[in-house]
């Protein structure tokens, strides 16, 4: 295995591990809100140590706060939505929804920024929404508690929309000339601050167990980011390979872990949704 593919394998593993940790949190009485706060602190420290960020550059870009402020609120909010999605809809659906979020920037590109809509993009969008519809359909015999599952489909949708909007904001910031590492550091710090202020306002009782879980979560969350970046650097001539391998890898491994480890039930329609999701990503690979 080449270094680039090894980095991709590590990135996929870290991404799915984050979902697994969120799945296990409830079983071990972990307050995920506290874990998120610790996660952002760890991610900020690792970002500073490994990426040599220049936060001043990110902050000095004209209109930076118009993008940084929404990101500071959206990042922990979407992370919370991801935790709820994993809890109520399962790892398979949640990971697939997160990866299908890539179509939100695509929609924004031609709806807001005037990018032409080509045939393969239109096909990819159609496949993505077909995949989401299939994935959100739960087997009839899966839900033993109707109150617990009635609105479960909303969480994967929130994950898809939330991560998609975050991606749009990052792309806008990149267009403005902000360096990615500096932007990430600022966002990690702000998101951690927002989460901490929220917890203080709620007067939560801090738990070392939840904070410790957040340290582990932060390690894998940042591991996913850094190895994905390094994979792009290791395979500069194959961005489509990195893009497709990452997204399809997370969907496939997430499906296997959800089905084999957590016994998540998938109907034939759900499985068709996974196939459509992978097909949508293949169609959207750069030509």
PyMOL commands that set and color helices and strands:
alter all, ss='L'
color gray80, all
select helices_A, chain A and resi 3-25+32-50+55-60+64-88+91-100+102-111+119-135+146-149+152-175+180-201+208-234+239-260+268-283
alter helices_A, ss='H'
color red, helices_A
deselect
rebuild
show_as cartoon
